[in-house]
Amino acid sequence: MDFLTNTLSGINFQLIFQLTCLALIVISGPVIIFLLSANNGDL
C-alpha cells in the first residue's frame, strides 16, 4: 500500500489538468476549421 500512496502523491494533478486544457484548446482550432469546411463555410 505504500507504493500506491507514494505514486499518488508523486503525480502532479495540476500539470495533468493544464496539459489537458492546452490539448483541448490546440485541437479545437483545426476541428472548427474542418467543421466549417464540411458545411461549406455556413455556420
N, C-alpha and C positions, 0 to 999 in steps of 0.2 A: 504494500500500500504506500510505502514511502516513495517508490518510483513514480506512482501516479501523482502524488502530491507535488513532488519536485518538478515533474513535467508540466503540470498545470500552472504552477507558479512561474515557470520559465517562459510560458507563452505570453507574448505581448499582444493582448487583445486590441489595444488601441491602434497598433500598427496594422493588424489584420483589417480592422474597420476602415482605416484610412486608405489602405490599398484597394479594398473592395469598392469604396466610393470613387476612387480615382479610376478604377477599371470601368465602372458603370458610366462615368462621365465621358471617358475616352471612347467607349464602344457606342454610346448613344449618338454621337455625331454621324458616323457612316450609316447607322441604321436609319436615321431620319432622312438622310440623302437618298438612301435606297428606297424608302417608302415613298418619297416624293417622286422619284423617277418611275416607280411602279404605277403611280397614279397619274402619270403624265404631268406632273407639276401642279396638280389640283389638290389642294387640301380639302 
